[in-house]
């Protein structure tokens, strides 16, 4: 995958050697029948994928937007137009972005794969295991998705990496001038033993978007159907979105203004998830991208704040989801915190970074 010239001279070995799959180790995946949550999206369509899709009858609509071509979704927050009775009508020719889900690949200093834990087909039990990720067994059930992730057009990959590394160099120069630059591994080393769990100061949390902002912007979770969280006039709203678009049902719940109680197992799961996020290149790249060069926070402090804010969002969403189901008492259980993780993970992964999402 040679590019030639100066960029090739500084290209990280990992870009040539392949995708770092360490954060997949220990996980099991099995697509959940009757879900369809991943189809509430507008996947990127690469140039070579257009012709097979347009041969379908009827052909899907492909939208041209900044950053590329994307399959369109139904209006009012609905699913991809190719989703029929919760099955993909283009399974054999679906875009690469669909074929590799629930893998997420971030292109930064390296290519790193991790898992979209919003997907209900991914087992969250490995988050409770303190074994180092590199020492865990190979993932189960992800071979086709890994093959799709590795099937990346080399020329396009280098173009995207070149743009990403230029953005990163600019951020690094600004932080070095302020004496605040730290390497990613320094940040991780400083925080691996830290208490990452949210505290009272992290509440109340930021509201999700409102329905008026657009259903496609809302965080989603599978809860017997595709459910979204939205800000409303009387608190947060828990709404079920139909595949054809629009809202089927909705209920209003006040978001917690202080940390909800959690069981010991729930805290262990939450801490394990936050440690997992610390190892994601996309999280550190998002923190660096958002950091004010004129501010005073170090990268360690900013990353810790980000992780605690993430944890607070998870428990707030877990609390809202359980109260929307009519349960209003007791500490949050491990299953309820798991629902909060699933309601938050894709939302957090979608944040802008200086890198590229493939």
ZAMARGU-4260 file (C-alpha; in steps of 0.2 Angstrom, whole numbers, plus 5000, padded with zeros to 4 digits):
<rodrens>
0) 5000/5000/5000 | 5014/5012/4996 | 5010/5030/4993 | 5027/5037/4989 | 5034/5054/4995
5) 5035/5061/5012 | 5018/5055/5018 | 5024/5037/5015 | 5040/5040/5025 | 5029/5044/5041
10) 5015/5032/5037 | 5013/5021/5053 | 5017/5003/5051 | 4999/4998/5057 | 4992/5006/5041
15) 5001/4994/5030 | 5001/4979/5041 | 4982/4979/5044 | 4968/4982/5057 | 4972/4981/5075
20) 4959/4969/5081 | 4964/4968/5100 | 4948/4976/5106 | 4938/4962/5098 | 4946/4949/5108
25) 4935/4939/5120 | 4918/4945/5112 | 4904/4934/5105 | 4892/4940/5091 | 4877/4933/5084
30) 4864/4944/5074 | 4848/4945/5083 | 4833/4940/5072 | 4819/4953/5072 | 4830/4967/5077
35) 4834/4978/5062 | 4842/4992/5073 | 4858/4993/5062 | 4847/4997/5047 | 4841/5014/5055
40) 4856/5022/5047 | 4862/5029/5030 | 4878/5018/5026 | 4892/5025/5015 | 4892/5018/4997
45) 4909/5016/4989 | 4911/5019/4970 | 4912/5001/4966 | 4896/4997/4976 | 4885/5008/4966
50) 4881/4998/4951 | 4876/4982/4960 | 4864/4992/4971 | 4857/5002/4956 | 4853/4985/4947
55) 4840/4981/4961 | 4822/4983/4957 | 4816/4996/4962 | 4834/5003/4964 | 4837/5012/4981
60) 4840/5031/4982 | 4858/5035/4984 | 4861/5053/4991 | 4877/5063/4988 | 4883/5072/5003
65) 4899/5080/5009 | 4910/5065/5013 | 4903/5053/5000 | 4888/5044/4994 | 4876/5036/5006
70) 4860/5025/5005 | 4845/5035/5010 | 4833/5031/5024 | 4814/5033/5024 | 4809/5050/5030
75) 4805/5054/5048 | 4819/5044/5056 | 4814/5028/5047 | 4825/5013/5042 | 4835/5011/5026
80) 4823/5009/5011 | 4831/4992/5008 | 4824/4985/5025 | 4809/4975/5021 | 4800/4965/5035
85) 4816/4967/5046 | 4826/4959/5032 | 4839/4967/5020 | 4832/4966/5002 | 4850/4969/4996
90) 4859/4956/5007 | 4871/4949/4993 | 4876/4967/4987 | 4874/4977/5003 | 4888/4990/5006
95) 4904/4986/5014 | 4898/4997/5029 | 4884/4985/5032 | 4894/4970/5029 | 4906/4974/5043
100) 4894/4980/5056 | 4895/4979/5071 | 4913/4982/5069 | 4918/5000/5070 | 4935/5004/5062
105) 4944/5021/5066 | 4958/5027/5055 | 4970/5038/5065 | 4988/5034/5069 | 4983/5016/5065
110) 4968/5006/5059 | 4959/5000/5075 | 4943/4990/5076 | 4931/4989/5090 | 4913/4985/5093
115) 4897/4995/5092 | 4890/4989/5108 | 4873/4997/5104 | 4871/4981/5094 | 4860/4968/5105
120) 4869/4954/5096 | 4886/4958/5105 | 4888/4950/5122 | 4893/4962/5135 | 4900/4950/5147
125) 4918/4953/5142 | 4917/4970/5150 | 4916/4962/5167 | 4933/4952/5164 | 4948/4961/5170
130) 4960/4951/5159 | 4971/4962/5147 | 4963/4963/5130 | 4978/4956/5121 | 4978/4941/5132
135) 4960/4936/5128 | 4954/4923/5116 | 4950/4927/5098 | 4932/4934/5095 | 4918/4922/5090
140) 4905/4925/5076 | 4914/4940/5068 | 4924/4931/5054 | 4913/4938/5039 | 4913/4956/5047
145) 4932/4955/5049 | 4934/4950/5031 | 4923/4965/5026 | 4933/4977/5037 | 4949/4971/5029
150) 4942/4973/5011 | 4947/4992/5010 | 4952/5000/4994 | 4970/5004/4997 | 4971/5021/4987
155) 4955/5028/4996 | 4962/5022/5013 | 4978/5032/5010 | 4969/5047/5005 | 4958/5047/5020
160) 4973/5044/5032 | 4983/5058/5024 | 4969/5070/5028 | 4967/5063/5045 | 4986/5064/5050
165) 4987/5082/5044 | 4972/5087/5056 | 4981/5078/5070 | 4998/5087/5067 | 4989/5103/5068
170) 4981/5099/5085 | 4998/5092/5091 | 5007/5108/5086 | 4994/5119/5095 | 4995/5109/5111
175) 5014/5108/5111 | 5015/5126/5110 | 5004/5127/5125 | 5015/5114/5134 | 5000/5102/5135
180) 5003/5088/5122 | 5003/5070/5129 | 5004/5054/5119 | 4989/5043/5118 | 4998/5029/5128
185) 5003/5042/5141 | 4985/5047/5144 | 4980/5029/5145 | 4993/5024/5157 | 4988/5038/5168
190) 4970/5033/5168 | 4970/5014/5168 | 4970/5013/5187 | 4959/5029/5190 | 4941/5029/5196
195) 4931/5032/5180 | 4914/5031/5187 | 4903/5047/5187 | 4899/5057/5202 | 4887/5070/5208
200) 4896/5084/5199 | 4893/5075/5182 | 4874/5077/5184 | 4862/5083/5177 | 4868/5077/5160
205) 4865/5085/5144 | 4848/5082/5135 | 4847/5072/5119 | 4841/5081/5104 | 4822/5084/5103
210) 4810/5076/5090 | 4809/5092/5082 | 4828/5092/5078 | 4825/5076/5068 | 4822/5058/5073
215) 4838/5053/5064 | 4848/5062/5077 | 4841/5053/5092 | 4851/5039/5101 | 4843/5022/5098
220) 4842/5006/5107 | 4833/4990/5104 | 4820/4987/5117 | 4808/4975/5109 | 4808/4987/5094
225) 4818/5002/5089 | 4817/5015/5103 | 4824/5032/5104 | 4827/5045/5118 | 4823/5063/5115
230) 4821/5079/5125 | 4804/5085/5127 | 4794/5099/5136 | 4791/5088/5152 | 4807/5079/5153
235) 4815/5065/5141 | 4804/5056/5130 | 4805/5037/5126 | 4798/5035/5108 | 4797/5019/5097
240) 4801/5023/5079 | 4793/5013/5065 | 4804/5006/5051 | 4793/5015/5039 | 4796/5032/5048
245) 4787/5041/5062 | 4783/5038/5080 | 4773/5024/5086 | 4772/5028/5104 | 4780/5039/5117
250) 4781/5042/5135 | 4789/5056/5145 | 4800/5053/5160 | 4810/5066/5170 | 4829/5064/5168
255) 4838/5061/5185 | 4847/5076/5192 | 4858/5066/5203 | 4867/5049/5201 | 4854/5035/5202
260) 4859/5021/5214 | 4868/5006/5206 | 4871/4988/5211 | 4889/4982/5213 | 4887/4971/5197
265) 4881/4986/5188 | 4895/4997/5194 | 4908/4983/5188 | 4900/4983/5171 | 4900/5002/5169
270) 4918/5003/5175 | 4923/4989/5163 | 4914/4998/5149 | 4923/5014/5153 | 4940/5005/5153
275) 4935/4998/5136 | 4932/5016/5129 | 4948/5022/5136 | 4957/5010/5124 | 4947/5016/5109
280) 4958/5027/5098 | 4941/5036/5093 | 4938/5042/5111 | 4955/5050/5112 | 4954/5057/5095
285) 4937/5065/5099 | 4944/5072/5115 | 4959/5080/5106 | 4948/5086/5092 | 4936/5095/5105
290) 4950/5102/5116 | 4951/5121/5117 | 4970/5125/5113 | 4968/5140/5124 | 4961/5131/5139
295) 4970/5124/5154 | 4965/5106/5155 | 4978/5093/5151 | 4973/5079/5139 | 4972/5067/5155
300) 4960/5078/5163 | 4950/5081/5148 | 4949/5062/5144 | 4944/5059/5162 | 4930/5072/5161
305) 4924/5064/5145 | 4924/5046/5152 | 4914/5052/5167 | 4902/5062/5157 | 4899/5046/5146
310) 4896/5036/5162 | 4884/5049/5168 | 4874/5048/5151 | 4874/5029/5152 | 4866/5029/5170
315) 4854/5043/5166 | 4848/5034/5150 | 4847/5017/5160 | 4836/5026/5173 | 4825/5034/5160
320) 4822/5018/5151 | 4818/5008/5166 | 4806/5021/5173 | 4797/5022/5155 | 4794/5003/5158
325) 4786/5007/5175 | 4800/5002/5186 | 4804/5016/5198 | 4812/5009/5213 | 4829/5001/5219
330) 4847/5003/5212 | 4850/5000/5194 | 4853/4982/5190 | 4867/4976/5179 | 4854/4973/5165
335) 4848/4990/5166 | 4865/4998/5165 | 4868/4986/5150 | 4853/4994/5142 | 4860/5011/5146
340) 4877/5006/5138 | 4867/5000/5122 | 4857/5017/5122 | 4873/5027/5122 | 4888/5018/5113
345) 4883/5022/5095 | 4879/5040/5100 | 4896/5042/5108 | 4905/5033/5093 | 4897/5045/5081
350) 4905/5061/5088 | 4918/5069/5077 | 4936/5065/5079 | 4952/5071/5069 | 4952/5054/5062
355) 4941/5045/5049 | 4928/5032/5052 | 4927/5019/5039
</rodrens>
